[in-house]
Amino acid sequence: MSPLDLPTGSRRYLQIARQLAAEIQNGRYAAGERLPPERELAQTLDVSRTTVREALLALEIMRFIEIKVGAGVYVLDESVRGRTELPEPDSVAPSEVLAARRLVEAETAALAACNATQAQLDRMRQANDRMAETIDDIAAFDAADALFHELVAEAAGNDVLSGFVSQLWRMRESEMWVFWYDQTRHPANRRQSVEDHEVILRAFSRRSADAARTAMQSHLDVLANRFYELKL
């Protein structure tokens, strides 16, 4: 599907990516030219800066642009574009995944604080210890991270919520998510995740639902801030 043919009912960030792709194809922005700053694009297009940022990520996946972190966004020559299709029209924006995780996983953490068995708490501790041991092994770290959150959802004792958490984590496999997340894979960020989990575990040890909810929300806010704070 050409970006110009993207259905008008598609997600907003894809609509903006479609519009910018058309402007690049039509010559409004020439190869080698720097696009206007994110804030200016948001004002011009009457959308949030988050929507613009996600549209730019989609365009970089298509190789219409190159994002030079801290230096700006530049139009690539047509000869180097590897594809002409946007991500799938039903690709969920990373910001939406994070917002949904904040709502759902905060409540599973609150329930887990009340319902987790000692055996479940021990398994969570083991998963987080495994994360700490594999800071420099991304695949092993990610597996332990996923297991930690899976165990929290399981300990909540609500199969529906647990299913929601699993579905949200599967959304992390999307092209948009992986492309964004790869830019945040720094050892310091992985260490921060281990520390965040420690705070959650302390709330569980006190059987404090409110503290667990807040700790999980704070953890997911840190992930969101990494996206918003990338300098485009």
Disulfide bonds with the S-S distance in Angstrom:
none
